Amino acid sequence: MRDIISNIAVASVIAPAAYDADNTPAAIDLKGFDSAMFAIHVGAGGITFSGTNKIEFKLTHSDDDVTYSAVTIDDVQGIDSVGAGGIVKALTAEHATPSVTRVGYVGNKRYTKLLADFSGTHGTATPLSATVIKGHARTRPVA
């Protein structure tokens, strides 16, 4: 058998819940790992999203956990583009079916943050969560 559990760490980035406003993003420390992938889980939309009533997932990174900047397309894998401010996923149209979006982080910063940025009116909350899988651990087994 192949051993994956000794080589990765998993952390909650956005706790599973129904949200109708921005989350407070916590810093994710990637020290000791040479790869990371974010899994963004979105349930059926609580509203019909539009260009005004939307959720944008913004990924930022930092060397010092103080000054954060938006990722660019060169910092990520698995998506076609990155919008202004580090938008790696945007809900701007009806989202009736739950989905998981994978975003690989290949930037070289130690810290990252993922914000679910709500714009417009969200009278009904949308279930969502995000997880980071840290891979290629420098010290194994990962505790």
Rosetta blueprint (number, residue, H / E / L):
1 M L
2 R L
3 D L
4 I L
5 I L
6 S L
7 N L
8 I L
9 A E
10 V E
11 A E
12 S E
13 V E
14 I E
15 A E
16 P E
17 A E
18 A E
19 Y E
20 D L
21 A L
22 D L
23 N L
24 T L
25 P L
26 A L
27 A L
28 I E
29 D E
30 L L
31 K L
32 G L
33 F E
34 D E
35 S E
36 A E
37 M E
38 F E
39 A E
40 I E
41 H E
42 V E
43 G L
44 A L
45 G L
46 G L
47 I L
48 T L
49 F L
50 S L
51 G L
52 T L
53 N L
54 K E
55 I E
56 E E
57 F E
58 K E
59 L E
60 T E
61 H E
62 S E
63 D L
64 D L
65 D L
66 V L
67 T L
68 Y L
69 S E
70 A E
71 V L
72 T L
73 I H
74 D H
75 D H
76 V E
77 Q E
78 G L
79 I L
80 D L
81 S L
82 V L
83 G E
84 A L
85 G L
86 G L
87 I E
88 V E
89 K E
90 A E
91 L E
92 T L
93 A L
94 E L
95 H L
96 A L
97 T L
98 P L
99 S E
100 V E
101 T E
102 R E
103 V E
104 G E
105 Y E
106 V L
107 G L
108 N L
109 K L
110 R L
111 Y E
112 T E
113 K E
114 L E
115 L E
116 A E
117 D E
118 F E
119 S E
120 G L
121 T L
122 H L
123 G L
124 T L
125 A L
126 T E
127 P E
128 L E
129 S E
130 A E
131 T E
132 V E
133 I E
134 K E
135 G E
136 H E
137 A E
138 R L
139 T L
140 R L
141 P L
142 V L
143 A L
